[in-house]
Amino acid sequence: MSELDDVADELYAGSPADFIARRTAAVKVARADKDRELADAIAELRKPTVSAWLVNLLVRDDPAMAGQIVALGEGLRDAERSLDGPALRELSSQRRQLVRSLVARARRLAQPAGQKIGDTVAQELDATLTAALADPAVAREVLSGRLTAAREYAGFGSADAAEGTPPPAPPKAQKAPKEPKESKEPSPPAARGKLRLVGESERAEPKETAADRERRRREEREQRARDEAQAAWEQADRAAAEARRRHEAAVEARDESAAEVARAEERAARAHGEEDDLVRELAEVRRRLAAAGKAATVADKDVAGAQQTLRADDKDVAVAERELHRAERARDAAEAARDGK
């Protein structure tokens, strides 16, 4: 498995809510590794719709689901090709039961992610699973685990038969040619004798005529089957042509949208890069601001301590000055007494 496969599996396994953010992060990692080709390939991965995400969840949750879809889809197509009505009805019932159970399981799987599943999403999921059972190409998309959008079967076959859509009306069978009237010419004596021996009923319907009639009925049934098959093929061909037209229009619109998304993502990547740079600068400024704040707090404490010390020293100076004044006065008095003044 390639590195792109690993990234794609990880992206499509997650919730669609943060798909863009996770894809952008993966693109950044690839660009940081100087792998431009991988980065471009990751950027082209489309965000899945909610219904497509549910399909991907189902595929990852139950490995046996792939075998169920492939086996039941092949059984439905085989029953249609063989015009096996009872088998087709039974398999169609199994198809409905399987789709209902998968939709219910998808609802349960979505609960841990907090994703609400409305009627529209449930209908898209139902249509996608039904299309996978009718069309092997859709089945391959579904079972890849990387579906990006809902699918709908637009052809003629399993899905239509399963829902009870009546097949196109068969063309009217041509009337069988009338049997030639029995000749009124008298039979030769030998023939008349033979007819009298075999009886009246065989004279009215000889064995060869009954075989011809049975062969004609068989050919008429085969012709009706061919006509019905031709009508079905023509309808399927028209549906396929319309589907191709819609597909080509959708692909063109998708490609334009993809190009616009790529341009928008490039702009977003540049903006995120600038944002990252500014965040780093802001973090550095905040770090320096915090350090300066701590230093200012320490300085303020030092100032308060120095001021307290200064006030104590001022008191000591005042006391010393008073003592000095008293000592000087005492000295002056002693000097005056000594001099007899």
matplotlib code that plots the C-alpha trace (Angstrom):
import matplotlib.pyplot as plt

x = [0.0, 1.4, 1.7, -1.2, -3.4, -2.4, -3.3, -6.6, -7.7, -7.0, -8.9, -12.0, -12.1, -12.7, -15.7, -16.4, -16.7, -12.9, -12.0, -10.7, -8.5, -7.0, -6.4, -4.7, -2.5, -1.5, -0.7, 1.5, 3.4, 3.9, 5.2, 7.5, 8.9, 9.5, 7.0, 5.1, 3.5, 2.1, 0.9, -1.0, -2.5, -3.7, -5.1, -7.2, -9.0, -12.6, -14.5, -17.2, -20.9, -22.5, -24.2, -20.9, -19.1, -21.8, -21.1, -17.3, -18.1, -20.2, -17.4, -14.8, -17.1, -18.1, -15.6, -18.3, -20.4, -18.4, -19.2, -22.9, -23.2, -21.2, -23.0, -26.5, -25.9, -24.6, -27.6, -30.1, -28.4, -28.4, -32.1, -32.9, -30.8, -32.5, -36.0, -36.3, -39.3, -39.5, -35.7, -35.9, -38.7, -36.8, -33.6, -35.3, -36.8, -33.3, -32.0, -34.6, -33.9, -30.1, -30.4, -32.7, -30.4, -27.4, -29.1, -30.1, -26.5, -25.2, -27.4, -25.9, -22.3, -22.9, -24.1, -20.6, -19.6, -22.7, -23.8, -27.5, -28.9, -32.0, -34.4, -32.5, -29.2, -31.0, -32.6, -29.2, -27.7, -30.5, -30.1, -26.3, -26.6, -29.3, -27.1, -24.2, -26.4, -27.5, -24.2, -20.8, -19.0, -20.9, -20.2, -16.5, -16.7, -18.7, -16.5, -13.3, -14.2, -13.4, -16.8, -17.2, -20.8, -24.1, -24.7, -28.0, -28.7, -30.1, -30.0, -32.4, -32.2, -31.7, -32.8, -35.9, -36.9, -36.3, -38.7, -41.4, -41.0, -42.9, -40.8, -41.6, -44.7, -43.8, -44.8, -47.9, -47.1, -47.9, -50.8, -49.9, -50.7, -53.8, -53.5, -54.4, -58.0, -58.3, -58.6, -61.9, -60.3, -61.1, -58.2, -56.7, -58.2, -55.2, -55.2, -58.9, -58.4, -55.7, -57.7, -60.6, -58.2, -56.6, -59.9, -61.7, -59.6, -56.3, -57.9, -58.8, -55.2, -52.4, -49.3, -47.2, -49.6, -49.5, -45.7, -45.7, -48.1, -46.0, -42.9, -44.7, -45.8, -42.2, -40.9, -43.5, -42.4, -38.8, -39.6, -41.5, -38.6, -36.2, -38.6, -38.8, -35.0, -34.5, -37.0, -35.2, -31.8, -33.1, -34.4, -31.2, -29.2, -31.2, -30.8, -27.0, -26.7, -28.6, -26.5, -23.3, -24.5, -25.3, -22.0, -20.0, -21.8, -21.2, -17.5, -17.1, -18.8, -16.8, -13.5, -14.2, -15.2, -12.1, -9.9, -11.6, -11.2, -7.5, -7.1, -9.0, -7.0, -3.8, -4.9, -5.9, -2.5, -0.8, -3.1, -2.5, 1.3, 1.1, -1.1, 1.4, 4.2, 2.2, 1.2, 4.9, 5.8, 2.9, 4.0, 7.6, 6.2, 4.0, 7.0, 9.1, 6.2, 5.7, 9.5, 9.5, 6.4, 8.2, 11.3, 9.2, 7.6, 11.0, 12.2, 9.1, 9.8, 13.4, 12.3, 9.9, 12.7, 15.2, 12.6, 11.9, 15.7, 16.0, 13.3, 15.1, 18.4, 16.7, 15.5, 19.0, 20.5, 17.9, 18.7, 22.5, 22.0, 20.1, 22.8, 25.5, 23.7, 23.5, 27.2, 28.3, 26.3, 27.8, 31.2, 30.7, 29.4, 32.4, 34.8, 33.2, 33.5, 37.1, 37.9, 36.0, 33.6]
y = [0.0, 3.4, 6.4, 8.1, 5.0, 5.2, 8.9, 8.4, 5.5, 7.6, 10.6, 8.7, 6.8, 10.0, 12.4, 14.6, 17.6, 17.9, 16.3, 19.6, 20.4, 16.9, 17.0, 20.4, 19.0, 16.0, 18.3, 20.4, 17.3, 16.1, 19.6, 19.7, 16.4, 18.0, 15.5, 17.9, 15.1, 13.4, 16.8, 17.6, 14.1, 14.5, 18.0, 16.4, 14.0, 15.1, 15.6, 12.9, 13.7, 12.5, 9.6, 8.6, 8.8, 6.4, 3.9, 4.1, 3.5, 0.4, -1.0, -0.6, -1.9, -5.2, -6.9, -9.5, -6.7, -6.9, -10.5, -10.0, -7.2, -9.0, -12.3, -10.9, -8.5, -11.4, -13.5, -10.7, -10.3, -14.0, -14.3, -11.4, -12.9, -16.3, -14.7, -16.7, -14.9, -16.8, -16.5, -12.8, -12.1, -14.0, -12.2, -8.8, -9.4, -10.2, -7.0, -4.9, -6.6, -6.1, -2.4, -1.7, -3.5, -1.6, 1.8, 1.0, -0.1, 3.1, 5.2, 3.4, 3.8, 7.6, 8.1, 8.2, 11.0, 13.0, 13.0, 13.3, 11.2, 12.9, 11.4, 12.9, 11.3, 8.0, 8.1, 8.8, 5.9, 3.6, 4.6, 4.1, 0.6, -0.3, 0.9, -1.2, -4.3, -3.5, -2.2, -3.9, -0.6, 1.1, -1.9, -1.4, 2.3, 1.5, -1.3, 0.8, 2.6, 6.0, 7.0, 10.7, 11.1, 9.2, 7.0, 6.2, 3.4, 4.8, 1.7, -1.1, -4.2, -5.2, -2.0, -1.6, -5.2, -5.1, -2.2, -3.8, -1.6, -3.4, -4.3, -2.8, -4.2, -7.0, -6.4, -8.2, -11.6, -12.0, -14.3, -17.8, -18.6, -20.6, -24.2, -25.2, -26.5, -30.2, -31.0, -32.2, -34.3, -38.0, -39.9, -42.8, -46.1, -47.1, -43.9, -44.1, -47.6, -46.4, -43.5, -45.9, -48.0, -45.3, -43.6, -40.3, -38.2, -38.9, -38.1, -34.6, -34.0, -36.1, -36.5, -34.4, -31.4, -31.5, -31.4, -28.5, -26.6, -27.2, -26.1, -23.0, -22.2, -22.7, -20.4, -17.8, -17.9, -17.6, -14.6, -12.9, -13.5, -12.0, -9.0, -8.4, -8.7, -6.2, -3.8, -4.1, -3.6, -0.5, 1.0, 0.1, 1.7, 4.9, 5.0, 4.4, 7.2, 9.6, 8.5, 9.1, 12.6, 13.3, 11.8, 13.9, 17.0, 16.1, 15.3, 18.7, 20.5, 18.4, 19.2, 22.9, 22.7, 20.7, 23.4, 26.1, 24.1, 23.6, 27.4, 28.1, 25.6, 27.1, 30.5, 28.9, 27.2, 30.5, 32.2, 29.3, 29.7, 33.4, 32.7, 30.1, 32.7, 35.3, 32.8, 32.0, 35.7, 36.3, 33.4, 34.9, 38.3, 36.8, 34.9, 38.0, 40.0, 37.3, 37.4, 41.2, 41.1, 38.7, 40.9, 44.0, 42.2, 41.3, 44.9, 46.3, 44.0, 45.2, 48.8, 48.2, 46.5, 49.3, 51.9, 50.1, 49.9, 53.6, 54.6, 52.5, 54.2, 57.6, 56.8, 55.7, 58.9, 61.0, 59.2, 59.6, 63.3, 63.8, 61.9, 64.0, 67.2, 66.1, 65.1, 68.4, 70.3, 68.3, 68.8, 72.6, 72.7, 70.8, 73.0, 76.1, 74.7, 73.9, 77.4, 78.9, 80.7]
z = [0.0, -1.0, 1.4, -0.4, 0.3, 4.0, 4.1, 2.2, 4.5, 7.5, 6.1, 5.0, 8.2, 10.1, 10.5, 7.5, 9.9, 10.3, 7.0, 5.5, 8.6, 8.6, 4.9, 5.2, 7.9, 5.8, 2.9, 5.1, 6.3, 2.7, 1.7, 4.7, 3.5, 0.0, -1.6, -3.8, -5.8, -2.7, -1.4, -4.6, -4.6, -1.0, -1.8, -4.6, -2.2, -2.0, 1.3, 1.6, 2.1, 5.2, 3.4, 1.7, 5.1, 6.5, 3.7, 4.5, 8.1, 7.2, 5.0, 7.8, 10.6, 8.9, 6.6, 5.7, 4.1, 0.9, 0.4, 1.1, -1.5, -4.2, -3.7, -3.6, -6.5, -8.7, -7.7, -8.7, -12.0, -12.7, -11.8, -14.3, -17.1, -16.6, -16.2, -12.9, -11.3, -8.0, -7.4, -8.4, -5.9, -3.1, -3.8, -4.1, -0.6, 0.7, -0.9, 0.9, 4.2, 3.8, 2.8, 5.8, 8.2, 6.9, 7.1, 10.8, 11.5, 10.0, 12.3, 15.3, 14.0, 13.6, 17.2, 18.9, 16.4, 17.3, 13.7, 13.2, 10.3, 8.8, 6.2, 3.3, 4.3, 5.0, 1.5, -0.1, 1.9, 0.8, -2.8, -2.7, -1.3, -3.7, -6.6, -5.3, -5.5, -9.0, -10.6, -10.1, -10.8, -8.0, -5.8, -6.3, -5.4, -2.3, -1.1, -1.6, 1.7, 0.1, -1.3, -1.6, -2.7, -2.9, -5.9, -7.7, -10.2, -13.4, -15.6, -16.4, -14.3, -10.7, -9.0, -11.2, -10.9, -7.2, -6.7, -8.9, -12.0, -14.8, -17.8, -21.2, -22.8, -25.2, -28.9, -30.0, -31.5, -35.1, -35.8, -36.7, -40.3, -40.7, -41.3, -44.8, -45.1, -45.5, -49.2, -50.4, -53.1, -52.5, -51.1, -53.0, -52.0, -50.0, -48.1, -47.4, -46.1, -43.8, -42.4, -41.7, -39.7, -37.5, -36.7, -37.0, -34.5, -36.3, -39.6, -38.2, -36.7, -38.0, -35.9, -38.2, -38.0, -34.2, -34.2, -36.6, -34.3, -31.2, -33.1, -34.2, -30.6, -29.4, -32.2, -31.2, -27.6, -28.6, -30.8, -28.0, -25.7, -28.3, -28.8, -25.1, -24.8, -27.7, -26.1, -22.7, -24.4, -26.2, -23.0, -21.2, -24.0, -23.9, -20.1, -20.4, -23.0, -20.7, -17.7, -19.7, -20.6, -17.0, -15.9, -18.4, -17.2, -13.6, -14.3, -16.0, -13.1, -10.6, -12.3, -12.3, -8.6, -7.9, -9.6, -7.6, -4.4, -5.2, -5.7, -2.5, -0.6, -1.9, -0.7, 2.6, 2.9, 2.5, 5.0, 7.4, 6.9, 7.7, 10.7, 12.0, 11.6, 13.5, 16.2, 16.7, 16.9, 19.3, 21.4, 21.6, 22.5, 25.2, 26.6, 26.7, 28.2, 30.9, 31.7, 31.9, 34.1, 36.5, 36.5, 37.2, 40.1, 41.5, 41.0, 42.7, 45.7, 45.8, 45.7, 48.6, 50.5, 49.8, 50.8, 54.1, 54.8, 53.9, 56.4, 59.1, 58.2, 58.4, 61.9, 62.9, 61.5, 63.5, 66.7, 66.1, 65.4, 68.7, 70.6, 68.8, 69.8, 73.4, 73.4, 71.9, 74.4, 77.3, 75.8, 75.6, 79.2, 80.5, 78.5, 80.0, 83.5, 82.9, 81.9, 84.8, 82.9]

ax = plt.figure().add_subplot(projection="3d")
ax.plot(x, y, z, "-o")
ax.set_aspect("equal")
plt.show()
